[in-house]
Amino acid sequence: MPKKIRELIKELEKARFINRGGKGSHKNFIHEKGVVLTLSGKSGDDAKPYQEKIVKKKIEEVSSERNR
């Protein structure tokens, strides 16, 4: 079963991404390291597989930078 958009948002916030707003159903997240991500969909919607992959990749990218 796919994750909900709200679950992806919680994962991003836990990884210290900041929600910078957006237009309509789009939400822009930025990390202090300069990593940017736009997520589309209402929080109750099912996340698409590509959205889950992108969120995972961005979180890993920030985590690997943090370990340097």
PQR file with spaces between the fields and no chain letter, atoms N, CA, C, O and H, PARSE charges and radii, in Angstrom:
ATOM       1  N    MET     1       0.845   -1.182    0.000 -0.4000 1.5000
ATOM       2  CA   MET     1       0.000    0.000    0.000 -0.0000 2.0000
ATOM       3  C    MET     1       0.889    1.244    0.000  0.5500 1.7000
ATOM       4  O    MET     1       1.825    1.329    0.796 -0.5500 1.4000
ATOM       5  N    PRO     2       0.617    2.196   -0.867 -0.5600 1.5000
ATOM       6  CA   PRO     2       1.480    3.386   -0.949  0.2800 2.0000
ATOM       7  C    PRO     2       1.327    4.278    0.281  0.5500 1.7000
ATOM       8  O    PRO     2       0.291    4.278    0.947 -0.5500 1.4000
ATOM       9  N    LYS     3       2.378    5.031    0.561 -0.4000 1.5000
ATOM      10  CA   LYS     3       2.330    5.987    1.661 -0.0000 2.0000
ATOM      11  C    LYS     3       1.442    7.153    1.257  0.5500 1.7000
ATOM      12  O    LYS     3       1.170    7.373    0.076 -0.5500 1.4000
ATOM      13  H    LYS     3       3.220    5.031    0.021  0.4000 1.0000
ATOM      14  N    LYS     4       1.002    7.888    2.255 -0.4000 1.5000
ATOM      15  CA   LYS     4       0.251    9.112    2.011 -0.0000 2.0000
ATOM      16  C    LYS     4       1.245   10.266    1.880  0.5500 1.7000
ATOM      17  O    LYS     4       2.369   10.193    2.375 -0.5500 1.4000
ATOM      18  H    LYS     4       1.222    7.709    3.214  0.4000 1.0000
ATOM      19  N    ILE     5       0.812   11.323    1.207 -0.4000 1.5000
ATOM      20  CA   ILE     5       1.656   12.504    1.051 -0.0000 2.0000
ATOM      21  C    ILE     5       2.049   13.048    2.427  0.5500 1.7000
ATOM      22  O    ILE     5       3.179   13.494    2.622 -0.5500 1.4000
ATOM      23  H    ILE     5      -0.102   11.382    0.804  0.4000 1.0000
ATOM      24  N    ARG     6       1.104   13.007    3.389 -0.4000 1.5000
ATOM      25  CA   ARG     6       1.416   13.530    4.727 -0.0000 2.0000
ATOM      26  C    ARG     6       2.561   12.756    5.386  0.5500 1.7000
ATOM      27  O    ARG     6       3.334   13.332    6.151 -0.5500 1.4000
ATOM      28  H    ARG     6       0.186   12.644    3.231  0.4000 1.0000
ATOM      29  N    GLU     7       2.673   11.468    5.098 -0.4000 1.5000
ATOM      30  CA   GLU     7       3.771   10.666    5.648 -0.0000 2.0000
ATOM      31  C    GLU     7       5.105   11.098    5.048  0.5500 1.7000
ATOM      32  O    GLU     7       6.113   11.167    5.751 -0.5500 1.4000
ATOM      33  H    GLU     7       2.045   11.000    4.476  0.4000 1.0000
ATOM      34  N    LEU     8       5.109   11.388    3.746 -0.4000 1.5000
ATOM      35  CA   LEU     8       6.330   11.870    3.107 -0.0000 2.0000
ATOM      36  C    LEU     8       6.735   13.220    3.692  0.5500 1.7000
ATOM      37  O    LEU     8       7.920   13.480    3.901 -0.5500 1.4000
ATOM      38  H    LEU     8       4.290   11.332    3.175  0.4000 1.0000
ATOM      39  N    ILE     9       5.747   14.078    3.955 -0.4000 1.5000
ATOM      40  CA   ILE     9       6.031   15.390    4.538 -0.0000 2.0000
ATOM      41  C    ILE     9       6.647   15.225    5.924  0.5500 1.7000
ATOM      42  O    ILE     9       7.593   15.936    6.265 -0.5500 1.4000
ATOM      43  H    ILE     9       4.785   13.866    3.785  0.4000 1.0000
ATOM      44  N    LYS    10       6.127   14.301    6.724 -0.4000 1.5000
ATOM      45  CA   LYS    10       6.684   14.055    8.061 -0.0000 2.0000
ATOM      46  C    LYS    10       8.129   13.579    7.969  0.5500 1.7000
ATOM      47  O    LYS    10       8.973   13.992    8.764 -0.5500 1.4000
ATOM      48  H    LYS    10       5.359   13.724    6.447  0.4000 1.0000
ATOM      49  N    GLU    11       8.418   12.710    6.999 -0.4000 1.5000
ATOM      50  CA   GLU    11       9.787   12.228    6.811 -0.0000 2.0000
ATOM      51  C    GLU    11      10.714   13.382    6.433  0.5500 1.7000
ATOM      52  O    GLU    11      11.837   13.469    6.929 -0.5500 1.4000
ATOM      53  H    GLU    11       7.733   12.374    6.352  0.4000 1.0000
ATOM      54  N    LEU    12      10.239   14.265    5.555 -0.4000 1.5000
ATOM      55  CA   LEU    12      11.050   15.415    5.147 -0.0000 2.0000
ATOM      56  C    LEU    12      11.302   16.348    6.334  0.5500 1.7000
ATOM      57  O    LEU    12      12.421   16.822    6.525 -0.5500 1.4000
ATOM      58  H    LEU    12       9.327   14.194    5.153  0.4000 1.0000
ATOM      59  N    GLU    13      10.266   16.609    7.125 -0.4000 1.5000
ATOM      60  CA   GLU    13      10.424   17.493    8.279 -0.0000 2.0000
ATOM      61  C    GLU    13      11.358   16.875    9.316  0.5500 1.7000
ATOM      62  O    GLU    13      12.118   17.589    9.971 -0.5500 1.4000
ATOM      63  H    GLU    13       9.357   16.223    6.970  0.4000 1.0000
ATOM      64  N    LYS    14      11.307   15.570    9.467 -0.4000 1.5000
ATOM      65  CA   LYS    14      12.205   14.883   10.394 -0.0000 2.0000
ATOM      66  C    LYS    14      13.657   15.016    9.936  0.5500 1.7000
ATOM      67  O    LYS    14      14.572   15.064   10.758 -0.5500 1.4000
ATOM      68  H    LYS    14      10.690   14.990    8.935  0.4000 1.0000
ATOM      69  N    ALA    15      13.862   15.074    8.612 -0.4000 1.5000
ATOM      70  CA   ALA    15      15.206   15.235    8.043 -0.0000 2.0000
ATOM      71  C    ALA    15      15.600   16.716    7.964  0.5500 1.7000
ATOM      72  O    ALA    15      16.596   17.061    7.327 -0.5500 1.4000
ATOM      73  H    ALA    15      13.118   15.035    7.944  0.4000 1.0000
ATOM      74  N    ARG    16      14.823   17.584    8.607 -0.4000 1.5000
ATOM      75  CA   ARG    16      15.107   19.019    8.728 -0.0000 2.0000
ATOM      76  C    ARG    16      14.886   19.797    7.435  0.5500 1.7000
ATOM      77  O    ARG    16      15.562   20.795    7.185 -0.5500 1.4000
ATOM      78  H    ARG    16      14.014   17.304    9.124  0.4000 1.0000
ATOM      79  N    PHE    17      13.947   19.344    6.619 -0.4000 1.5000
ATOM      80  CA   PHE    17      13.514   20.130    5.468 -0.0000 2.0000
ATOM      81  C    PHE    17      12.458   21.115    5.966  0.5500 1.7000
ATOM      82  O    PHE    17      11.688   20.794    6.870 -0.5500 1.4000
ATOM      83  H    PHE    17      13.398   18.533    6.823  0.4000 1.0000
ATOM      84  N    ILE    18      12.421   22.301    5.384 -0.4000 1.5000
ATOM      85  CA   ILE    18      11.474   23.333    5.778 -0.0000 2.0000
ATOM      86  C    ILE    18      10.473   23.536    4.646  0.5500 1.7000
ATOM      87  O    ILE    18      10.854   23.677    3.484 -0.5500 1.4000
ATOM      88  H    ILE    18      13.047   22.562    4.649  0.4000 1.0000
ATOM      89  N    ASN    19       9.192   23.550    4.998 -0.4000 1.5000
ATOM      90  CA   ASN    19       8.140   23.783    4.014 -0.0000 2.0000
ATOM      91  C    ASN    19       8.097   25.275    3.707  0.5500 1.7000
ATOM      92  O    ASN    19       7.801   26.086    4.584 -0.5500 1.4000
ATOM      93  H    ASN    19       8.883   23.435    5.942  0.4000 1.0000
ATOM      94  N    ARG    20       8.389   25.632    2.469 -0.4000 1.5000
ATOM      95  CA   ARG    20       8.422   27.036    2.061 -0.0000 2.0000
ATOM      96  C    ARG    20       7.150   27.436    1.319  0.5500 1.7000
ATOM      97  O    ARG    20       7.157   28.387    0.537 -0.5500 1.4000
ATOM      98  H    ARG    20       8.629   24.973    1.757  0.4000 1.0000
ATOM      99  N    GLY    21       6.071   26.720    1.562 -0.4000 1.5000
ATOM     100  CA   GLY    21       4.806   27.054    0.913 -0.0000 2.0000
ATOM     101  C    GLY    21       4.737   26.501   -0.492  0.5500 1.7000
ATOM     102  O    GLY    21       5.512   25.620   -0.866 -0.5500 1.4000
ATOM     103  H    GLY    21       6.065   25.948    2.197  0.4000 1.0000
ATOM     104  N    GLY    22       3.823   27.014   -1.253 -0.4000 1.5000
ATOM     105  CA   GLY    22       3.640   26.552   -2.617 -0.0000 2.0000
ATOM     106  C    GLY    22       2.328   27.076   -3.146  0.5500 1.7000
ATOM     107  O    GLY    22       1.651   27.861   -2.483 -0.5500 1.4000
ATOM     108  H    GLY    22       3.194   27.730   -0.949  0.4000 1.0000
ATOM     109  N    LYS    23       1.974   26.653   -4.315 -0.4000 1.5000
ATOM     110  CA   LYS    23       0.756   27.131   -4.949 -0.0000 2.0000
ATOM     111  C    LYS    23      -0.152   25.939   -5.220  0.5500 1.7000
ATOM     112  O    LYS    23       0.265   24.958   -5.836 -0.5500 1.4000
ATOM     113  H    LYS    23       2.524   26.016   -4.854  0.4000 1.0000
ATOM     114  N    GLY    24      -1.380   26.027   -4.762 -0.4000 1.5000
ATOM     115  CA   GLY    24      -2.318   24.929   -4.955 -0.0000 2.0000
ATOM     116  C    GLY    24      -1.900   23.713   -4.144  0.5500 1.7000
ATOM     117  O    GLY    24      -1.663   23.814   -2.940 -0.5500 1.4000
ATOM     118  H    GLY    24      -1.718   26.823   -4.261  0.4000 1.0000
ATOM     119  N    SER    25      -1.811   22.580   -4.795 -0.4000 1.5000
ATOM     120  CA   SER    25      -1.461   21.344   -4.090 -0.0000 2.0000
ATOM     121  C    SER    25       0.048   21.102   -4.060  0.5500 1.7000
ATOM     122  O    SER    25       0.491   20.044   -3.612 -0.5500 1.4000
ATOM     123  H    SER    25      -2.004   22.498   -5.773  0.4000 1.0000
ATOM     124  N    HIS    26       0.838   22.059   -4.527 -0.4000 1.5000
ATOM     125  CA   HIS    26       2.293   21.907   -4.544 -0.0000 2.0000
ATOM     126  C    HIS    26       2.910   22.483   -3.278  0.5500 1.7000
ATOM     127  O    HIS    26       2.497   23.537   -2.795 -0.5500 1.4000
ATOM     128  H    HIS    26       0.478   22.919   -4.891  0.4000 1.0000
ATOM     129  N    LYS    27       3.902   21.781   -2.749 -0.4000 1.5000
ATOM     130  CA   LYS    27       4.625   22.226   -1.558 -0.0000 2.0000
ATOM     131  C    LYS    27       6.111   22.215   -1.871  0.5500 1.7000
ATOM     132  O    LYS    27       6.638   21.237   -2.401 -0.5500 1.4000
ATOM     133  H    LYS    27       4.238   20.925   -3.142  0.4000 1.0000
ATOM     134  N    ASN    28       6.778   23.303   -1.541 -0.4000 1.5000
ATOM     135  CA   ASN    28       8.213   23.417   -1.784 -0.0000 2.0000
ATOM     136  C    ASN    28       8.957   23.228   -0.475  0.5500 1.7000
ATOM     137  O    ASN    28       8.643   23.874    0.525 -0.5500 1.4000
ATOM     138  H    ASN    28       6.350   24.098   -1.110  0.4000 1.0000
ATOM     139  N    PHE    29       9.933   22.351   -0.483 -0.4000 1.5000
ATOM     140  CA   PHE    29      10.748   22.100    0.696 -0.0000 2.0000
ATOM     141  C    PHE    29      12.187   22.451    0.381  0.5500 1.7000
ATOM     142  O    PHE    29      12.675   22.210   -0.723 -0.5500 1.4000
ATOM     143  H    PHE    29      10.188   21.827   -1.295  0.4000 1.0000
ATOM     144  N    ILE    30      12.860   23.023    1.367 -0.4000 1.5000
ATOM     145  CA   ILE    30      14.273   23.358    1.203 -0.0000 2.0000
ATOM     146  C    ILE    30      15.004   22.921    2.470  0.5500 1.7000
ATOM     147  O    ILE    30      14.461   22.982    3.573 -0.5500 1.4000
ATOM     148  H    ILE    30      12.464   23.219    2.264  0.4000 1.0000
ATOM     149  N    HIS    31      16.232   22.485    2.288 -0.4000 1.5000
ATOM     150  CA   HIS    31      17.078   22.083    3.410 -0.0000 2.0000
ATOM     151  C    HIS    31      18.178   23.111    3.549  0.5500 1.7000
ATOM     152  O    HIS    31      18.531   23.777    2.576 -0.5500 1.4000
ATOM     153  H    HIS    31      16.673   22.435    1.392  0.4000 1.0000
ATOM     154  N    GLU    32      18.723   23.250    4.735 -0.4000 1.5000
ATOM     155  CA   GLU    32      19.786   24.236    4.981 -0.0000 2.0000
ATOM     156  C    GLU    32      21.023   23.985    4.123  0.5500 1.7000
ATOM     157  O    GLU    32      21.841   24.886    3.939 -0.5500 1.4000
ATOM     158  H    GLU    32      18.436   22.709    5.526  0.4000 1.0000
ATOM     159  N    LYS    33      21.165   22.773    3.601 -0.4000 1.5000
ATOM     160  CA   LYS    33      22.296   22.440    2.725 -0.0000 2.0000
ATOM     161  C    LYS    33      22.051   22.874    1.283  0.5500 1.7000
ATOM     162  O    LYS    33      22.923   22.713    0.430 -0.5500 1.4000
ATOM     163  H    LYS    33      20.501   22.041    3.751  0.4000 1.0000
ATOM     164  N    GLY    34      20.859   23.428    1.005 -0.4000 1.5000
ATOM     165  CA   GLY    34      20.548   23.894   -0.334 -0.0000 2.0000
ATOM     166  C    GLY    34      19.798   22.889   -1.188  0.5500 1.7000
ATOM     167  O    GLY    34      19.567   23.142   -2.371 -0.5500 1.4000
ATOM     168  H    GLY    34      20.151   23.559    1.699  0.4000 1.0000
ATOM     169  N    VAL    35      19.416   21.768   -0.626 -0.4000 1.5000
ATOM     170  CA   VAL    35      18.667   20.752   -1.370 -0.0000 2.0000
ATOM     171  C    VAL    35      17.204   21.191   -1.440  0.5500 1.7000
ATOM     172  O    VAL    35      16.599   21.516   -0.418 -0.5500 1.4000
ATOM     173  H    VAL    35      19.604   21.563    0.335  0.4000 1.0000
ATOM     174  N    VAL    36      16.641   21.198   -2.646 -0.4000 1.5000
ATOM     175  CA   VAL    36      15.273   21.668   -2.872 -0.0000 2.0000
ATOM     176  C    VAL    36      14.421   20.526   -3.419  0.5500 1.7000
ATOM     177  O    VAL    36      14.903   19.685   -4.178 -0.5500 1.4000
ATOM     178  H    VAL    36      17.132   20.934   -3.476  0.4000 1.0000
ATOM     179  N    LEU    37      13.151   20.507   -3.024 -0.4000 1.5000
ATOM     180  CA   LEU    37      12.223   19.463   -3.458 -0.0000 2.0000
ATOM     181  C    LEU    37      10.819   20.048   -3.553  0.5500 1.7000
ATOM     182  O    LEU    37      10.390   20.773   -2.656 -0.5500 1.4000
ATOM     183  H    LEU    37      12.759   21.190   -2.407  0.4000 1.0000
ATOM     184  N    THR    38      10.110   19.744   -4.617 -0.4000 1.5000
ATOM     185  CA   THR    38       8.705   20.124   -4.762 -0.0000 2.0000
ATOM     186  C    THR    38       7.872   18.854   -4.749  0.5500 1.7000
ATOM     187  O    THR    38       8.140   17.905   -5.487 -0.5500 1.4000
ATOM     188  H    THR    38      10.458   19.154   -5.345  0.4000 1.0000
ATOM     189  N    LEU    39       6.857   18.858   -3.894 -0.4000 1.5000
ATOM     190  CA   LEU    39       5.986   17.701   -3.736 -0.0000 2.0000
ATOM     191  C    LEU    39       4.568   18.129   -4.104  0.5500 1.7000
ATOM     192  O    LEU    39       4.086   19.149   -3.612 -0.5500 1.4000
ATOM     193  H    LEU    39       6.641   19.629   -3.295  0.4000 1.0000
ATOM     194  N    SER    40       3.902   17.372   -4.953 -0.4000 1.5000
ATOM     195  CA   SER    40       2.538   17.728   -5.354 -0.0000 2.0000
ATOM     196  C    SER    40       1.545   16.726   -4.788  0.5500 1.7000
ATOM     197  O    SER    40       1.867   15.555   -4.586 -0.5500 1.4000
ATOM     198  H    SER    40       4.294   16.544   -5.353  0.4000 1.0000
ATOM     199  N    GLY    41       0.348   17.201   -4.540 -0.4000 1.5000
ATOM     200  CA   GLY    41      -0.718   16.351   -4.029 -0.0000 2.0000
ATOM     201  C    GLY    41      -1.204   16.831   -2.680  0.5500 1.7000
ATOM     202  O    GLY    41      -0.455   17.434   -1.911 -0.5500 1.4000
ATOM     203  H    GLY    41       0.086   18.152   -4.704  0.4000 1.0000
ATOM     204  N    LYS    42      -2.470   16.557   -2.399 -0.4000 1.5000
ATOM     205  CA   LYS    42      -3.036   16.904   -1.095 -0.0000 2.0000
ATOM     206  C    LYS    42      -2.521   15.909   -0.067  0.5500 1.7000
ATOM     207  O    LYS    42      -2.153   14.787   -0.412 -0.5500 1.4000
ATOM     208  H    LYS    42      -3.079   16.068   -3.024  0.4000 1.0000
ATOM     209  N    SER    43      -2.496   16.320    1.198 -0.4000 1.5000
ATOM     210  CA   SER    43      -1.871   15.476    2.214 -0.0000 2.0000
ATOM     211  C    SER    43      -2.549   14.121    2.393  0.5500 1.7000
ATOM     212  O    SER    43      -1.898   13.178    2.841 -0.5500 1.4000
ATOM     213  H    SER    43      -2.795   17.232    1.479  0.4000 1.0000
ATOM     214  N    GLY    44      -3.821   13.990    2.062 -0.4000 1.5000
ATOM     215  CA   GLY    44      -4.506   12.710    2.198 -0.0000 2.0000
ATOM     216  C    GLY    44      -4.386   11.808    0.984  0.5500 1.7000
ATOM     217  O    GLY    44      -4.841   10.664    1.014 -0.5500 1.4000
ATOM     218  H    GLY    44      -4.350   14.756    1.698  0.4000 1.0000
ATOM     219  N    ASP    45      -3.779   12.305   -0.083 -0.4000 1.5000
ATOM     220  CA   ASP    45      -3.633   11.510   -1.310 -0.0000 2.0000
ATOM     221  C    ASP    45      -2.553   10.444   -1.154  0.5500 1.7000
ATOM     222  O    ASP    45      -1.619   10.594   -0.367 -0.5500 1.4000
ATOM     223  H    ASP    45      -3.409   13.234   -0.108  0.4000 1.0000
ATOM     224  N    ASP    46      -2.700    9.370   -1.921 -0.4000 1.5000
ATOM     225  CA   ASP    46      -1.647    8.356   -1.978 -0.0000 2.0000
ATOM     226  C    ASP    46      -0.467    8.923   -2.751  0.5500 1.7000
ATOM     227  O    ASP    46      -0.642    9.579   -3.778 -0.5500 1.4000
ATOM     228  H    ASP    46      -3.459    9.248   -2.561  0.4000 1.0000
ATOM     229  N    ALA    47       0.734    8.664   -2.249 -0.4000 1.5000
ATOM     230  CA   ALA    47       1.941    9.120   -2.940 -0.0000 2.0000
ATOM     231  C    ALA    47       2.220    8.198   -4.120  0.5500 1.7000
ATOM     232  O    ALA    47       2.000    6.989   -4.045 -0.5500 1.4000
ATOM     233  H    ALA    47       0.875    8.130   -1.415  0.4000 1.0000
ATOM     234  N    LYS    48       2.695    8.769   -5.181 -0.4000 1.5000
ATOM     235  CA   LYS    48       3.092    7.992   -6.355 -0.0000 2.0000
ATOM     236  C    LYS    48       4.448    7.348   -6.065  0.5500 1.7000
ATOM     237  O    LYS    48       5.228    7.888   -5.281 -0.5500 1.4000
ATOM     238  H    LYS    48       2.874    9.751   -5.241  0.4000 1.0000
ATOM     239  N    PRO    49       4.737    6.210   -6.681 -0.5600 1.5000
ATOM     240  CA   PRO    49       6.029    5.552   -6.441  0.2800 2.0000
ATOM     241  C    PRO    49       7.226    6.460   -6.722  0.5500 1.7000
ATOM     242  O    PRO    49       8.222    6.410   -6.001 -0.5500 1.4000
ATOM     243  N    TYR    50       7.135    7.292   -7.769 -0.4000 1.5000
ATOM     244  CA   TYR    50       8.256    8.179   -8.068 -0.0000 2.0000
ATOM     245  C    TYR    50       8.438    9.230   -6.973  0.5500 1.7000
ATOM     246  O    TYR    50       9.561    9.663   -6.719 -0.5500 1.4000
ATOM     247  H    TYR    50       6.326    7.332   -8.355  0.4000 1.0000
ATOM     248  N    GLN    51       7.346    9.646   -6.320 -0.4000 1.5000
ATOM     249  CA   GLN    51       7.464   10.619   -5.238 -0.0000 2.0000
ATOM     250  C    GLN    51       8.184   10.004   -4.039  0.5500 1.7000
ATOM     251  O    GLN    51       9.020   10.652   -3.410 -0.5500 1.4000
ATOM     252  H    GLN    51       6.433    9.294   -6.526  0.4000 1.0000
ATOM     253  N    GLU    52       7.857    8.756   -3.730 -0.4000 1.5000
ATOM     254  CA   GLU    52       8.525    8.072   -2.625 -0.0000 2.0000
ATOM     255  C    GLU    52      10.017    7.933   -2.907  0.5500 1.7000
ATOM     256  O    GLU    52      10.839    8.124   -2.011 -0.5500 1.4000
ATOM     257  H    GLU    52       7.178    8.230   -4.242  0.4000 1.0000
ATOM     258  N    LYS    53      10.370    7.599   -4.151 -0.4000 1.5000
ATOM     259  CA   LYS    53      11.783    7.453   -4.521 -0.0000 2.0000
ATOM     260  C    LYS    53      12.524    8.775   -4.404  0.5500 1.7000
ATOM     261  O    LYS    53      13.642    8.821   -3.891 -0.5500 1.4000
ATOM     262  H    LYS    53       9.702    7.444   -4.878  0.4000 1.0000
ATOM     263  N    ILE    54      11.902    9.854   -4.880 -0.4000 1.5000
ATOM     264  CA   ILE    54      12.553   11.165   -4.836 -0.0000 2.0000
ATOM     265  C    ILE    54      12.779   11.606   -3.395  0.5500 1.7000
ATOM     266  O    ILE    54      13.856   12.098   -3.059 -0.5500 1.4000
ATOM     267  H    ILE    54      10.993    9.817   -5.296  0.4000 1.0000
ATOM     268  N    VAL    55      11.769   11.431   -2.540 -0.4000 1.5000
ATOM     269  CA   VAL    55      11.907   11.827   -1.136 -0.0000 2.0000
ATOM     270  C    VAL    55      13.023   11.027   -0.477  0.5500 1.7000
ATOM     271  O    VAL    55      13.848   11.588    0.244 -0.5500 1.4000
ATOM     272  H    VAL    55      10.894   11.031   -2.813  0.4000 1.0000
ATOM     273  N    LYS    56      13.052    9.725   -0.720 -0.4000 1.5000
ATOM     274  CA   LYS    56      14.097    8.876   -0.144 -0.0000 2.0000
ATOM     275  C    LYS    56      15.477    9.327   -0.620  0.5500 1.7000
ATOM     276  O    LYS    56      16.416    9.409    0.172 -0.5500 1.4000
ATOM     277  H    LYS    56      12.382    9.269   -1.305  0.4000 1.0000
ATOM     278  N    LYS    57      15.596    9.616   -1.910 -0.4000 1.5000
ATOM     279  CA   LYS    57      16.874   10.047   -2.486 -0.0000 2.0000
ATOM     280  C    LYS    57      17.340   11.370   -1.882  0.5500 1.7000
ATOM     281  O    LYS    57      18.515   11.520   -1.548 -0.5500 1.4000
ATOM     282  H    LYS    57      14.833    9.549   -2.554  0.4000 1.0000
ATOM     283  N    LYS    58      16.427   12.326   -1.739 -0.4000 1.5000
ATOM     284  CA   LYS    58      16.784   13.635   -1.184 -0.0000 2.0000
ATOM     285  C    LYS    58      17.192   13.521    0.281  0.5500 1.7000
ATOM     286  O    LYS    58      18.128   14.193    0.714 -0.5500 1.4000
ATOM     287  H    LYS    58      15.472   12.204   -2.010  0.4000 1.0000
ATOM     288  N    ILE    59      16.509   12.687    1.040 -0.4000 1.5000
ATOM     289  CA   ILE    59      16.863   12.499    2.451 -0.0000 2.0000
ATOM     290  C    ILE    59      18.234   11.846    2.558  0.5500 1.7000
ATOM     291  O    ILE    59      19.041   12.239    3.400 -0.5500 1.4000
ATOM     292  H    ILE    59      15.748   12.141    0.689  0.4000 1.0000
ATOM     293  N    GLU    60      18.510   10.846    1.711 -0.4000 1.5000
ATOM     294  CA   GLU    60      19.830   10.210    1.711 -0.0000 2.0000
ATOM     295  C    GLU    60      20.913   11.203    1.304  0.5500 1.7000
ATOM     296  O    GLU    60      22.014   11.186    1.854 -0.5500 1.4000
ATOM     297  H    GLU    60      17.855   10.526    1.027  0.4000 1.0000
ATOM     298  N    GLU    61      20.600   12.065    0.346 -0.4000 1.5000
ATOM     299  CA   GLU    61      21.553   13.081   -0.110 -0.0000 2.0000
ATOM     300  C    GLU    61      21.934   14.016    1.036  0.5500 1.7000
ATOM     301  O    GLU    61      23.108   14.344    1.207 -0.5500 1.4000
ATOM     302  H    GLU    61      19.705   12.079   -0.100  0.4000 1.0000
ATOM     303  N    VAL    62      20.957   14.438    1.810 -0.4000 1.5000
ATOM     304  CA   VAL    62      21.213   15.328    2.942 -0.0000 2.0000
ATOM     305  C    VAL    62      21.960   14.584    4.039  0.5500 1.7000
ATOM     306  O    VAL    62      22.861   15.142    4.664 -0.5500 1.4000
ATOM     307  H    VAL    62      20.004   14.172    1.671  0.4000 1.0000
ATOM     308  N    SER    63      21.592   13.323    4.279 -0.4000 1.5000
ATOM     309  CA   SER    63      22.250   12.533    5.324 -0.0000 2.0000
ATOM     310  C    SER    63      23.711   12.284    4.991  0.5500 1.7000
ATOM     311  O    SER    63      24.565   12.332    5.876 -0.5500 1.4000
ATOM     312  H    SER    63      20.860   12.869    3.771  0.4000 1.0000
ATOM     313  N    SER    64      24.007   12.019    3.726 -0.4000 1.5000
ATOM     314  CA   SER    64      25.393   11.766    3.342 -0.0000 2.0000
ATOM     315  C    SER    64      26.218   13.044    3.433  0.5500 1.7000
ATOM     316  O    SER    64      27.403   12.987    3.762 -0.5500 1.4000
ATOM     317  H    SER    64      23.313   11.980    3.007  0.4000 1.0000
ATOM     318  N    GLU    65      25.615   14.197    3.148 -0.4000 1.5000
ATOM     319  CA   GLU    65      26.324   15.469    3.296 -0.0000 2.0000
ATOM     320  C    GLU    65      26.588   15.765    4.762  0.5500 1.7000
ATOM     321  O    GLU    65      27.616   16.344    5.113 -0.5500 1.4000
ATOM     322  H    GLU    65      24.653   14.243    2.880  0.4000 1.0000
ATOM     323  N    ARG    66      25.660   15.368    5.610 -0.4000 1.5000
ATOM     324  CA   ARG    66      25.803   15.625    7.043 -0.0000 2.0000
ATOM     325  C    ARG    66      26.968   14.823    7.622  0.5500 1.7000
ATOM     326  O    ARG    66      27.610   15.261    8.577 -0.5500 1.4000
ATOM     327  H    ARG    66      24.825   14.898    5.326  0.4000 1.0000
ATOM     328  N    ASN    67      27.241   13.658    7.050 -0.4000 1.5000
ATOM     329  CA   ASN    67      28.306   12.792    7.556 -0.0000 2.0000
ATOM     330  C    ASN    67      29.686   13.197    7.069  0.5500 1.7000
ATOM     331  O    ASN    67      30.688   12.659    7.539 -0.5500 1.4000
ATOM     332  H    ASN    67      26.720   13.302    6.274  0.4000 1.0000
ATOM     333  N    ARG    68      29.755   14.129    6.142 -0.4000 1.5000
ATOM     334  CA   ARG    68      31.056   14.544    5.614 -0.0000 2.0000
ATOM     335  C    ARG    68      31.802   15.411    6.571  0.5500 1.7000
ATOM     336  O    ARG    68      32.915   15.844    6.273 -0.5500 1.4000
ATOM     337  H    ARG    68      28.941   14.567    5.760  0.4000 1.0000
